[in-house]
Amino acid sequence: MPELDEKKAFATRLKQALKRSSKKIETASQLATQFNLRHPAEPITPQAAQKWLSGTARPTVDKIKTLADWLDVSEQWLRYGVTDMKRSRPPRGTRPTDEKIQPTSEELDLLRQLRSLPAYRRQLVEGVIEQFSLDSEIWKE
């Protein structure tokens, strides 16, 4: 079943990239239309787009390249879920692994404000933070 898991993982990454795109894509038909504008040599059907989104199929390498260019994400990330750039890590021994992080008073105040929000607004803020954290992983720099 690894193949199915890979297709599902691709679908998740595609949805994340579409969610972040400036052109809001909400249906397989919209995805097919927008994709075909960028890849006219081999157009896809809404059914193919639906298979990509549902994780039952994965596009060919050339189609992944078109998607990555369109959505301004790394091909490596879209295809495999890994970045193609090396992350800089602090040298060994410079940061103890059991070091406790002490929040500042501003951070504690922000946490108090977050906790006082209604659940749906808190989810909104969490979604924004999640999207910002993806920047360093998937977007081209």
C-alpha positions as CSV (number, residue, x, y, z in Angstrom):
1,M,0.0,0.0,0.0
2,P,2.9,2.5,-0.1
3,E,1.8,3.7,-3.5
4,L,-1.7,4.6,-2.2
5,D,-0.1,6.4,0.8
6,E,2.2,8.4,-1.6
7,K,-0.9,9.4,-3.7
8,K,-2.7,10.5,-0.6
9,A,0.3,12.5,0.6
10,F,0.6,14.1,-2.8
11,A,-3.1,15.1,-2.6
12,T,-2.5,16.7,0.8
13,R,0.4,18.7,-0.5
14,L,-1.5,19.8,-3.6
15,K,-4.4,21.0,-1.5
16,Q,-2.0,22.9,0.8
17,A,-0.5,24.6,-2.2
18,L,-3.8,25.4,-3.8
19,K,-5.1,26.8,-0.5
20,R,-2.2,29.3,-0.5
21,S,-2.5,30.2,-4.2
22,S,-3.8,33.7,-5.1
23,K,-6.4,32.1,-7.4
24,K,-8.8,30.2,-5.2
25,I,-9.4,26.7,-6.5
26,E,-12.3,25.0,-4.8
27,T,-13.4,22.3,-7.3
28,A,-11.7,19.7,-9.6
29,S,-13.2,21.5,-12.6
30,Q,-11.6,24.7,-11.6
31,L,-8.3,22.9,-11.1
32,A,-8.5,21.3,-14.5
33,T,-9.4,24.6,-16.2
34,Q,-6.5,26.5,-14.5
35,F,-4.1,23.7,-15.1
36,N,-5.0,23.4,-18.8
37,L,-4.3,27.1,-19.3
38,R,-0.7,26.4,-18.2
39,H,-0.3,23.0,-19.7
40,P,-2.1,23.1,-23.1
41,A,-0.1,20.4,-24.7
42,E,-1.7,17.7,-22.6
43,P,-4.9,18.9,-21.0
44,I,-6.5,17.1,-18.2
45,T,-10.2,16.3,-17.4
46,P,-12.0,17.4,-14.2
47,Q,-12.1,13.6,-13.4
48,A,-8.2,13.5,-13.5
49,A,-8.0,16.6,-11.3
50,Q,-10.5,14.9,-8.9
51,K,-8.3,11.8,-8.7
52,W,-5.3,14.1,-7.9
53,L,-7.3,15.8,-5.1
54,S,-8.7,12.6,-3.7
55,G,-5.4,10.8,-3.7
56,T,-6.3,8.0,-6.1
57,A,-3.9,9.1,-8.8
58,R,-0.8,11.2,-9.1
59,P,0.2,13.3,-12.1
60,T,3.2,12.6,-14.3
61,V,6.5,14.4,-13.7
62,D,5.9,17.0,-16.4
63,K,2.5,17.8,-14.9
64,I,3.9,18.1,-11.4
65,K,6.5,20.6,-12.8
66,T,3.6,22.6,-14.3
67,L,1.8,22.5,-11.0
68,A,4.9,23.5,-9.0
69,D,5.7,26.4,-11.4
70,W,2.0,27.6,-11.3
71,L,1.7,27.3,-7.5
72,D,5.2,28.6,-6.9
73,V,6.3,25.7,-4.8
74,S,9.3,23.4,-5.0
75,E,8.9,20.5,-7.4
76,Q,10.7,18.3,-4.8
77,W,8.2,19.2,-2.1
78,L,5.2,18.8,-4.3
79,R,6.4,15.4,-5.6
80,Y,8.0,13.9,-2.5
81,G,7.2,16.1,0.5
82,V,10.8,17.1,1.0
83,T,12.5,20.4,0.3
84,D,15.3,20.7,-2.3
85,M,17.2,23.2,-0.3
86,K,19.4,22.5,2.7
87,R,18.4,24.0,6.0
88,S,21.0,25.6,8.1
89,R,21.3,24.0,11.5
90,P,23.2,25.2,14.5
91,P,26.5,23.4,15.0
92,R,26.4,20.5,17.4
93,G,26.8,21.3,21.0
94,T,25.7,24.9,20.6
95,R,22.1,24.3,21.9
96,P,21.3,21.8,24.6
97,T,18.4,19.6,23.6
98,D,16.8,19.9,27.0
99,E,17.0,23.7,27.2
100,K,13.7,25.2,28.4
101,I,12.4,28.1,26.4
102,Q,11.3,31.0,28.6
103,P,8.5,33.0,26.9
104,T,8.7,36.8,27.1
105,S,5.9,38.8,28.7
106,E,4.7,39.8,25.2
107,E,4.5,36.2,24.2
108,L,2.5,35.3,27.4
109,D,0.2,38.2,26.7
110,L,-0.4,37.0,23.1
111,L,-1.1,33.5,24.4
112,R,-3.7,35.0,26.9
113,Q,-5.3,36.9,24.0
114,L,-5.4,33.8,21.9
115,R,-7.0,31.7,24.6
116,S,-9.7,34.3,25.2
117,L,-10.8,34.1,21.5
118,P,-13.9,32.1,20.5
119,A,-13.0,28.7,19.2
120,Y,-13.6,29.5,15.5
121,R,-11.4,32.6,15.7
122,R,-8.7,30.6,17.5
123,Q,-8.8,28.1,14.6
124,L,-8.4,30.9,12.2
125,V,-5.3,32.2,13.9
126,E,-3.9,28.7,14.2
127,G,-4.5,28.2,10.4
128,V,-2.6,31.5,9.6
129,I,0.3,30.4,11.8
130,E,0.3,26.9,10.1
131,Q,0.4,28.6,6.7
132,F,3.3,30.9,7.7
133,S,5.2,27.9,9.0
134,L,4.9,26.2,5.6
135,D,6.7,29.1,4.0
136,S,10.1,27.9,4.9
137,E,9.3,24.4,3.7
138,I,7.5,24.6,0.4
139,W,7.8,28.0,-1.2
140,K,10.6,28.9,-3.6
141,E,12.9,31.5,-2.3
